[in-house]
């Protein structure tokens, strides 16, 4: 099965809930048809919600496109805009070089340069942390997407920003 | 957004009157929680029964309130989480940070 649909979001915080519901309302019957469990829809819900948050907080434009692509192997959700670029692509100079995007006592979130225009996010957990509440991060959006996804990348080719989130089916 | 359900000697039980707890509510939620902590000078136990979804900004608000509470030697306790919320907290390991209970009674037995 292959299905692709695009949704437009106006980057207004009061419309996050409605836009998220529209996208998930589209996905739910497809994922159910596909025999996928509740867990997959929940991951999609977390990812869509955080992509819309990211659009409101960081895009600097009044329009974002969310593309949803479902195949037999994966669900791919893309956030596309022509707003403010995320400076990670320019900040990491060499291919395969890494940069810590955020860190706290429990997680390190990295970006690794995949090619001239693309970085990929990954996360390492600190399994032996001593809890110090004051060292907890309060900005958690990229971390949530990274942990809910199987692959999460950011691509910038002037003037277009594309976040691509892939969730493999049958994990 | 936050309603005081009951005031006990050591804690305040509050209800969150939201279903989708997201960016459009998080700043107000954080401000209300911190104002309650300052005003009542006791821990806050948050009944999340009505909440079906939380996003990163709302979780960030909870973490900010917890930091404030710990600084006052108080706590922020979460009660009656729906499964999706519990799964979100586990995904980013905040279940290891907050005290989480199914019911107020269970919280009382564990904390009191």
Interface residues (C-beta under 8 A of the other chain):
Chain A: X13 X14 X16 X17 X42 X45 X46 X49 X50 X53 X56 X57 X106 X107 X125 X131 X133 X134 X136 X137 X138 X139 X140 X141 X143 X144 X147 X148
Chain B: X20 X22 X23 X24 X53 X55 X56 X57 X59 X60 X61 X63 X64 X66 X67 X70 X71 X84 X87 X88 X91 X92 X93 X96 X97
